Amino acid sequence: MKKIATLLVSSLLLISLFLVSPQQSQAASTVNITFDDGHKKIVKKYKKNAKINLNYSPKSPFKDKKYHWFSGWYTNKSLTNSVYSAKATKNKTFYGKWYTLNDPKISVTYNSKKNPVIHSKRENKFIREMVLYRASSKNGTFYPIDGLTDLDFSNTNTENIKFIDKKVIKGTKKTYYYSVSAKVFTGTTWVAAYSKPVKLK
């Protein structure tokens, strides 16, 4: 009798191993991948060990008129460990990074030769060109007089930029205004942001 009971229990345990519900089976074969771009979180289900689509770009959450672009995904919240390929081995979160093309800020000093030195800053590595403009009035036509092109794409930090206007000397009786542009290439066209005009004193 004990032997029959033992066999019966063993049989029931064996059968229960095979009678796994479809929901349990599906849960075990998929993982949740969360994409957090700092503004919105989206959770997508992937089959376990499947390749994760890290070419996915979220919709821009910005409502202003500035140019914003998405630069990619990272494995950490501090956005220092970029990732380009990964497999869905377990539930995980990827963090996205946005960049904004802000209007440059400028200031003017003089060098030892009394030429105006126009100072600005390159905010990120995606800014590939910065150009200095000069005009004879605040609302006049600004003409390019100097420029930095093909800036180092590998430089990920901010970078101080300066231009020297060698055609102007301190103490001139003429009125001049300066402006600086920062430009990024979208893949099809150039987008530029401009500083507010600064009057030479």
C-alpha positions in Angstrom: 0.0 0.0 0.0 2.8 2.4 0.9 4.6 1.5 -2.4 1.4 2.3 -4.4 1.0 5.7 -2.5 4.6 6.6 -3.1 4.3 5.8 -6.8 1.1 7.8 -7.0 2.7 10.9 -5.5 5.8 10.5 -7.7 3.5 10.3 -10.8 1.6 13.4 -9.8 4.8 15.4 -9.3 6.1 14.3 -12.6 2.8 15.2 -14.3 2.9 18.7 -12.7 6.3 19.4 -14.2 4.8 19.0 -17.6 1.5 20.8 -17.0 3.0 24.4 -16.9 0.5 27.0 -17.9 1.1 28.9 -21.2 1.4 32.1 -19.2 4.2 30.7 -17.1 6.0 29.3 -20.1 5.7 32.7 -21.9 6.9 34.6 -18.9 10.0 32.4 -18.6 10.9 32.9 -22.3 10.6 36.7 -22.4 12.3 39.6 -20.6 11.3 43.2 -20.0 13.6 45.8 -21.6 13.0 49.4 -20.4 14.1 52.4 -22.4 14.3 55.5 -20.2 15.2 58.7 -22.1 15.0 60.9 -19.0 11.5 62.1 -19.9 9.6 58.9 -20.6 9.9 55.2 -19.9 8.9 52.6 -22.5 8.9 48.9 -21.7 9.3 46.3 -24.5 9.1 42.6 -24.3 11.9 40.6 -25.9 12.4 36.9 -26.3 15.1 35.7 -24.0 18.6 36.0 -25.6 17.2 37.9 -28.6 19.2 40.9 -29.9 17.9 44.2 -28.5 17.2 47.0 -31.0 19.4 49.8 -29.8 18.8 51.8 -33.0 15.5 52.8 -31.4 15.1 56.5 -31.0 12.3 57.9 -28.8 10.1 60.8 -29.9 11.4 64.2 -28.9 9.8 65.4 -25.7 10.8 69.0 -26.2 8.3 71.7 -27.2 10.6 74.7 -27.7 12.1 75.8 -31.1 15.6 74.8 -30.3 17.2 71.9 -32.2 17.4 68.7 -30.0 18.7 65.3 -31.0 19.0 61.9 -29.5 22.6 60.6 -29.2 22.1 57.0 -28.1 21.7 54.6 -25.2 23.7 53.9 -22.0 23.8 51.2 -19.4 24.0 53.6 -16.5 22.1 56.6 -15.2 25.1 58.8 -15.2 25.3 58.3 -19.0 29.0 57.4 -19.2 28.8 53.8 -20.5 27.4 53.9 -24.1 26.1 50.7 -25.6 25.5 49.8 -29.2 24.5 46.1 -29.1 23.1 43.8 -26.3 21.1 40.7 -25.8 18.0 40.3 -23.8 19.4 37.9 -21.2 17.4 39.4 -18.3 15.2 42.4 -17.3 17.3 45.5 -17.8 17.1 49.3 -18.3 18.8 51.4 -20.9 19.2 55.2 -20.4 19.0 57.7 -23.3 20.8 60.9 -23.7 19.5 64.1 -25.4 21.6 67.0 -26.7 20.4 70.6 -27.3 21.9 73.1 -29.6 21.9 76.2 -27.5 22.7 79.8 -28.6 26.4 80.4 -27.9 27.4 83.0 -25.3 30.2 85.4 -26.2 32.4 88.0 -24.5 35.0 90.3 -25.9 38.5 91.2 -24.6 41.7 92.6 -26.3 45.0 91.0 -26.9 48.5 92.6 -26.6 48.1 94.0 -30.1 44.8 95.7 -29.2 42.8 93.4 -31.5 39.4 92.3 -30.2 39.4 88.7 -29.0 35.9 87.1 -29.1 35.5 84.2 -26.6 32.9 81.5 -26.8 32.4 77.8 -25.9 31.8 74.7 -27.8 29.2 72.8 -25.7 29.5 69.3 -27.1 31.3 67.1 -29.7 28.4 67.3 -32.2 29.1 71.0 -32.8 31.4 70.7 -35.9 31.6 74.4 -36.9 31.8 77.7 -35.1 31.9 81.0 -37.1 32.5 84.6 -36.1 30.4 87.3 -37.6 30.7 91.1 -37.6 28.3 93.9 -38.4 28.3 97.7 -38.2 25.0 97.9 -36.4 23.0 95.6 -34.1 20.3 95.0 -36.7 22.6 95.2 -39.7 24.0 92.4 -41.9 26.4 90.2 -40.1 29.3 89.0 -42.3 31.5 85.9 -41.5 35.0 87.0 -40.8 36.6 83.9 -39.2 35.6 80.3 -38.6 36.6 76.9 -37.2 35.5 74.0 -39.2 35.8 70.2 -38.9 36.2 70.4 -35.1 37.4 67.3 -33.4 34.5 64.9 -33.1 36.3 62.8 -30.5 36.4 65.7 -28.0 33.5 64.9 -25.7 34.0 67.8 -23.2 33.2 71.5 -23.5 35.9 73.4 -25.3 36.8 77.1 -25.1 36.9 78.8 -28.4 38.4 82.2 -29.3 38.5 84.3 -32.4 40.8 87.3 -33.1 39.6 90.2 -35.4 42.9 91.4 -36.7 41.3 94.1 -38.8 40.0 96.1 -35.9 42.1 98.0 -33.3 41.0 99.1 -29.9 39.9 102.8 -29.9 38.4 102.7 -33.4 35.7 105.3 -33.9 33.6 102.8 -35.9 30.9 100.8 -34.3 31.1 97.0 -34.5 28.9 94.2 -33.3 29.9 90.5 -33.1 28.0 87.3 -33.1 29.1 83.6 -33.1 27.3 80.6 -34.6 27.5 77.0 -33.6 26.5 74.4 -36.2 25.7 70.7 -36.2 25.1 68.4 -39.2 21.9 66.4 -39.0 23.0 63.9 -41.7 21.1 65.9 -44.4 21.6 69.5 -43.5 23.3 72.0 -41.2 21.5 73.5 -38.3 22.9 76.7 -36.6 22.3 78.6 -33.4 23.5 82.2 -33.0 24.7 84.3 -30.0 23.1 87.6 -29.2 25.1 90.4 -30.8 27.7 92.0 -28.5 28.9 95.6 -29.1 32.6 96.3 -29.2 33.4 98.8 -26.5 
